[in-house]
């Protein structure tokens, strides 16, 4: 507890700013506001450097992907070239998620082995798994796939452990809050989905 208290008092102000922006991203995403992607872009840019300093190399590399997805998410939620038509919330069948789960675990296993062999990465297996799962879940948010919230609950729980281990306590607190917000996000999106089901069985191609 003494170590945690001392760390909190000496937190990097850049981490504090990244936490505020990341929290704004999720709260705006729950409300389906396209401005969530602007907050995500700014937060991601800061975390790219913070995670590299913490030797969470895959998490750092993930931020580069997040930068591109922030731009794509903004474009997609603003109509994606389809005029002013809002992107509808859609769902995917269980077999789709199971297939991707197998793929994510396989990629994480290979990635984790490479990190162990060729780098001094901290927590390589957890880092790799959280990264590959986040790649998919972020795309799911950009396409407004309802089950993204299920994926994020597991990812955020794993990420919480990673950040506590690396002494990023403000970020750990953020992800603890994420676990609560994700539940409300799912309930809000599910209600919206039931009230406004998509006009066609399949979403617009991503």
PyMOL commands that set and color helices and strands:
alter all, ss='L'
color gray80, all
select helices_A, chain A and resi 2-9+13-30+36-53+57-77+94-118+124-142+148-165+169-195
alter helices_A, ss='H'
color red, helices_A
deselect
rebuild
show_as cartoon
